[in-house]
């Protein structure tokens, strides 16, 4: 993670892709298949089917952080924010530097008008991944309302 933290923006994008690929590997072909099927269903807009695949995945591989993260994404799309936050919490317990899960948590907190908490979560994304453009934009946007300062 230090390499991502210290990287220039172009290199950071490459490292982000590499980490994402690494996080998708469970070490089990059958679990990877559940992840793929769930992701395919999610991309097709079949949210309930995606949740089913991801739920089977986390049941069978509870220590695989990406399964929790993907199910959180599906819950978010159903506007089941409490369930999404719970799964993101599990993801971050397993992988505290999972910047995508941190970003997702921040988005949900902002959606729920919890601006101070969202600001903190976006700031944590930037601690891990300082060149994350969307997190930087969010920190800039929330700085005044969350902290009472403009800079």
VEXVEXBA-671208 format. One line per 4 residues: number of its first residue (from 0); their letters; for each residue x, z, y of N, C-alpha, C, CB. Coordinates in steps of 0.02 Angstrom, whole numbers, m for minus. Atoms other than C-alpha are relative to their C-alpha. Glycine has a CB too. Layout:
BEGIN
NUM	a	X,Z,Y,X,Z,Y,X,Z,Y,X,Z,Y; ...;
//
This chain:
BEGIN
0	xxxx	41,0,m60,0,0,0,43,0,63,m47,60,0; m44,1,m58,148,24,114,15,m71,23,66,37,m15; m13,70,m16,182,m163,104,m58,m28,43,8,m42,m65; 57,22,m40,5,m197,169,2,31,69,m67,17,m36;
4	xxxx	m2,m36,m64,23,m66,304,51,m31,48,17,73,m12; m55,24,m42,186,m142,368,m1,m76,11,65,19,m31; m1,73,m1,139,m326,349,m25,m29,65,m42,m27,m57; 26,41,m55,115,m454,485,m68,m28,m22,50,m58,19;
8	xxxx	68,22,18,m64,m524,492,m3,m54,m55,m34,m26,61; 3,54,51,m28,m682,390,19,28,m69,47,m58,19; m21,m30,63,64,m584,256,m53,50,m25,68,34,7; 51,m49,19,m71,m450,258,m58,m33,m36,m25,38,62;
12	xxxx	55,36,33,m204,m578,211,19,m17,m72,m17,m66,38; m23,16,68,m99,m631,60,0,64,m43,72,m31,2; m2,m64,36,m72,m449,9,m71,24,m16,38,54,41; 71,m18,11,m259,m416,30,m27,m38,m60,m42,m16,63;
16	xxxx	24,40,57,m298,m558,m91,31,24,m66,16,m75,10; m33,m24,61,m169,m495,m216,m29,67,m23,76,8,13; 30,m65,18,m239,m318,m209,m70,m9,m28,m1,47,61; 68,13,23,m416,m383,m229,1,m25,m72,m35,m50,45;
20	xxxx	m6,25,69,m364,m479,m385,21,55,m48,50,m58,m3; m23,m55,42,m273,m328,m454,m56,50,m12,60,34,33; 53,m49,7,m421,m213,m421,m56,m25,m45,m29,17,68; 52,28,43,m535,m332,m517,18,2,m74,m13,m71,19;
24	xxxx	m21,m3,70,m436,m309,m678,m9,70,m28,73,m23,m8; 14,m65,30,m504,m169,m784,47,17,m57,m72,2,m25; m41,m11,60,m386,m192,m931,m39,m13,m63,28,70,m1; 43,15,57,m532,m238,m1044,m37,m65,13,m51,59,m13;
28	xxxx	33,65,m8,m597,m414,m1070,m76,9,7,16,m46,m59; 73,m9,m4,m775,m351,m1098,m21,31,66,m24,44,m59; 17,m30,m65,m773,m245,m940,10,m52,56,44,63,13; m10,54,m49,m701,m391,m841,m58,m49,m1,66,m36,m13;
32	xxxx	57,45,7,m843,m498,m909,m62,31,35,m15,m14,m74; 56,m33,m34,m972,m370,m848,9,m5,76,m6,74,m21; m13,6,m71,m889,m372,m677,m16,m71,24,73,18,17; 12,70,m18,m894,m563,m672,m74,m16,m1,37,m47,m47;
36	xxxx	72,13,4,m1075,m571,m729,m38,35,57,m28,23,m67; 32,m36,m55,m1125,m440,m602,13,m35,66,24,71,3; m17,34,m62,m1034,m530,m463,m36,m67,6,76,m11,5; 37,63,0,m1111,m697,m513,m74,11,18,6,m35,m68;
40	xxxx	70,m15,m14,m1285,m619,m510,m8,20,74,m25,57,m46; 3,m21,m70,m1249,m539,m341,3,m61,46,57,48,16; m7,60,m41,m1193,m705,m268,m61,m46,m5,62,m38,m21; 60,40,9,m1350,m788,m339,m62,34,30,m12,m14,m74;
44	xxxx	56,m37,m30,m1459,m658,m251,m42,37,m50,m43,m48,37; 36,m36,54,m1512,m578,m416,26,73,0,12,m34,m70; m27,m67,m13,m1481,m401,m355,m13,48,m58,m29,28,64; 15,m46,56,m1571,m308,m495,43,m16,m61,m75,m5,m18;
48	xxxx	m42,20,56,m1476,m407,m626,72,22,12,m3,m77,m12; m68,m21,m17,m1312,m373,m536,7,76,m10,16,m18,73; m2,m72,8,m1351,m187,m530,2,19,m74,m59,34,36; m1,m13,72,m1386,m191,m716,69,m10,m30,m50,m45,m35;
52	xxxx	m67,13,26,m1218,m269,m755,50,52,26,24,m71,20; m47,m49,m28,m1124,m154,m637,m13,70,m27,m5,1,76; 16,m66,29,m1216,m1,m706,28,5,m70,m76,12,0; m30,0,67,m1164,m49,m882,75,8,5,m18,m64,m38;
56	xxxx	m72,m3,m10,m988,m71,m818,23,71,16,22,m47,56; m22,m68,m18,m976,101,m736,m16,50,m55,m33,22,65; 14,m44,58,m1058,181,m889,56,m4,m51,m67,m20,m33; m51,11,52,m926,106,m1004,71,9,26,m7,m69,m29;
60	xxxx	m66,m6,m30,m778,114,m884,m4,41,64,32,m71,14; 11,m41,m60,m809,261,m766,61,9,44,m25,66,m21; m60,m7,m40,m628,262,m707,22,m66,33,55,27,m43; m15,65,m29,m632,80,m650,m33,m4,69,m26,m59,m47;
64	xxxx	25,m6,m68,m651,93,m462,m40,m61,23,57,12,49; 33,60,m25,m702,m88,m434,m71,m6,m25,40,m61,m20; 69,0,24,m857,m68,m542,m46,38,46,m3,29,m71; 39,m40,m47,m919,69,m426,m7,m35,67,34,69,10;
68	xxxx	2,35,m64,m873,m33,m273,m50,m57,m2,70,m26,18; 46,58,4,m968,m186,m332,m72,23,m5,18,m44,m60; 69,m25,4,m1121,m84,m378,m23,26,68,m6,56,m54; 17,m23,m68,m1115,m4,m205,m20,m59,43,60,36,31;
72	xxxx	17,60,m38,m1118,m179,m131,m71,m23,m17,51,m56,m14; 67,20,21,m1272,m221,m233,m53,48,28,m5,m4,m77; 47,m49,m28,m1358,m59,m181,m8,m11,76,24,72,m14; 3,13,m72,m1315,m97,1,m47,m59,14,71,m15,29;
76	xxxx	43,59,m10,m1399,m267,m15,m73,15,m12,23,m56,m45; 69,m22,11,m1554,m178,m77,m21,51,53,m8,31,m70; 10,m51,m51,m1542,m61,73,m9,69,m30,m61,m17,42; m3,m66,33,m1517,84,m47,64,34,22,m3,m7,m80;
80	xxxx	m62,m24,m30,m1391,163,69,27,64,m32,m11,11,73; m23,m61,32,m1385,333,m14,36,m14,m66,m59,47,m13; m32,18,63,m1345,256,m183,66,m36,13,m46,m44,m43; m61,36,m17,m1217,141,m102,55,49,22,m13,m51,56;
84	xxxx	m49,m49,m24,m1131,287,m14,27,41,m59,m32,46,52; m22,m39,58,m1125,386,m177,51,m41,m41,m59,19,m44; m46,41,39,m1042,240,m268,65,m13,38,m33,m66,m18; m62,8,m39,m920,212,m125,42,63,m3,m18,m18,74;
88	xxxx	m37,m63,7,m875,395,m135,37,3,m66,m48,59,4; m34,2,66,m836,374,m320,58,m49,2,m50,m20,m56; m54,49,m6,m734,218,m281,60,31,35,m25,m63,39; m54,m29,m40,m633,312,m151,32,60,m34,m25,19,68;
92	xxxx	m30,m53,39,m607,459,m267,51,m30,m49,m55,40,m39; m44,33,48,m530,340,m393,57,m39,34,m40,m48,m44; m50,40,m36,m437,234,m264,m8,14,75,m10,m77,m15; 8,m21,m70,m420,322,m95,20,m53,51,39,61,12;
96	xxxx	m22,52,m46,m338,169,m17,m40,m65,m6,73,m16,m11; 42,60,9,m477,47,m64,m32,m16,68,m55,11,m56; 21,14,m69,m495,m24,111,m67,m35,3,52,m42,36; 66,33,0,m645,m132,63,m56,51,m9,m3,m53,m57;
100	xxxx	50,m53,8,m740,22,5,m5,42,64,18,45,m61; 1,m36,m63,m689,114,163,m38,m39,53,72,14,25; 34,42,m49,m749,m32,267,m76,m1,m14,28,m72,m1; 71,m1,18,m914,m38,171,m33,66,19,m8,m11,m75;
104	xxxx	27,m65,m20,m939,148,199,m10,2,76,48,57,m22; 5,1,m73,m906,124,385,m60,m41,23,64,m27,31; 56,43,m18,m1033,m18,394,m66,37,m11,1,m65,m41; 61,m37,15,m1166,90,311,m10,56,51,2,30,m72;
108	xxxx	6,m54,m49,m1129,237,426,m21,m26,68,66,38,6; 21,30,m64,m1144,124,577,m72,m23,m3,47,m58,19; 69,21,9,m1306,51,509,m48,59,7,m9,m33,m70; 41,m60,m3,m1372,228,497,8,38,66,18,46,m58;
112	xxxx	m11,m29,m67,m1322,262,679,43,64,m2,m66,15,32; m47,m56,4,m1188,386,625,67,m26,28,8,27,m74; m55,36,m31,m1065,314,749,67,37,m4,m16,m13,72; m63,m37,5,m936,454,749,30,m6,m70,m11,74,18;
116	xxxx	m23,6,68,m925,450,560,23,m71,m16,m54,22,m49; m19,70,10,m919,260,560,67,m13,34,m54,m48,29; m63,8,m36,m780,264,690,57,28,m42,m3,34,69; m52,m31,42,m682,382,577,16,m41,m61,m22,69,m21;
120	xxxx	m11,41,60,m706,272,425,35,m66,18,m67,m16,m35; m35,61,m22,m656,114,519,73,16,17,m36,m32,62; m68,m21,m17,m504,208,585,41,10,m63,m1,64,42; m36,m10,64,m457,255,407,18,m68,m31,m44,41,m50;
124	xxxx	m17,68,23,m466,70,359,64,m22,34,m59,m50,14; m58,23,m38,m340,36,496,63,39,m17,m14,6,75; m59,m38,23,m225,174,432,31,m33,m61,m20,73,m16; m22,33,61,m215,80,267,20,m72,15,m54,3,m53;
128	xxxx	m5,72,m12,m230,m98,334,m6,m12,75,m55,m40,m40; 3,3,m73,m185,m102,520,m21,m66,30,66,18,27; 19,65,m28,m219,m288,542,m69,m23,m23,52,m52,m18; 68,17,22,m396,m283,470,m41,m15,63,m32,59,m43;
132	xxxx	31,21,m63,m482,m382,607,m69,29,11,m5,m75,1; 69,m25,m9,m662,m328,576,m1,75,13,m43,m17,m61; m4,m72,m13,m614,m144,570,25,13,71,47,35,m52; m26,m8,m69,m515,m163,732,m55,m15,51,61,m45,12;
136	xxxx	56,16,m44,m664,m247,815,m51,57,2,m35,m65,m22; 48,m55,3,m777,m105,756,26,61,37,m16,17,m73; m30,m57,m36,m657,29,819,m4,m11,75,74,11,m22; 4,15,m72,m649,m57,987,m71,7,26,26,m72,14;
140	xxxx	71,m3,m20,m839,m71,993,m26,72,2,m43,m42,m49; 27,m68,6,m870,110,942,40,52,39,m2,20,m71; m44,m49,m31,m728,194,1036,m36,40,54,61,m35,29; 32,m36,m56,m830,237,1191,m57,45,m25,m28,m50,51;
144	xxxx	57,m41,20,m987,297,1103,19,54,m49,m53,m44,m31; m20,m50,50,m899,388,962,46,54,27,33,m35,m59; m50,m48,m25,m761,471,1061,m7,17,73,69,m27,m12; 9,m12,m71,m818,462,1241,57,m26,43,m7,73,12;
148	xxx	m55,29,m38,m663,364,1292,m3,m75,m5,68,27,m25; 2,73,1,m638,182,1335,65,m29,m27,m12,m27,70; m62,25,28,m458,166,1274,23,39,m58,54,m1,52;
//
